[in-house]
Amino acid sequence: MPAQRATTLAAGLRGKDEDGLRPVSRQSIGGSGGRGKNKTYRSKSSRAGLTFPVGRIARYLKKGRYAKRVGAGASIYLGAVLEYLTAEILELAGNAARDHRRKRIIPRHIQLGIRNDEELNKLLGAVMIPQGGVVPNIHSVLLMKKKKSVSSSQS
């Protein structure tokens, strides 16, 4: 039996057996856990092209017991919506910060960005942002009325 094994190993080194077949090792079949040697791990977020963590959102959806069953696309869709809303709010807050000649976004800039946008104000109307302040607004009734020029009518 050892002689047989030696010839098989020698044939394996040459690349072919006596029958013309190449010996197969177990590692080449699936030794890397189902993934091939050349394949690298890609997260669900990178496959979906998102920045928000799709796997974590899926876990929270399942753990929160919002429904008995959670579809595979639910977390991707929710992640995309959250990412879009975040990008929109940050863009408006960045514009507000630039208007005030600041490089850093503070809660005041987030508040101004949200309240000056009609759709975001409707969505986040009941939300209070700590340290956000209020939108500057003076009702037109409270403003002083312009007086008519008196000098032209008297002469």
Secondary structure as GFF3:
##gff-version 3
##sequence-region A 1 155
A	DSSP	alpha_helix	2	14	.	.	.	ID=ss1
A	DSSP	alpha_helix	26	30	.	.	.	ID=ss2
A	DSSP	alpha_helix	44	48	.	.	.	ID=ss3
A	DSSP	alpha_helix	54	63	.	.	.	ID=ss4
A	DSSP	alpha_helix	72	99	.	.	.	ID=ss5
A	DSSP	alpha_helix	107	116	.	.	.	ID=ss6
A	DSSP	alpha_helix	118	123	.	.	.	ID=ss7
A	DSSP	three_ten_helix	140	142	.	.	.	ID=ss8
A	DSSP	alpha_helix	150	154	.	.	.	ID=ss9
###
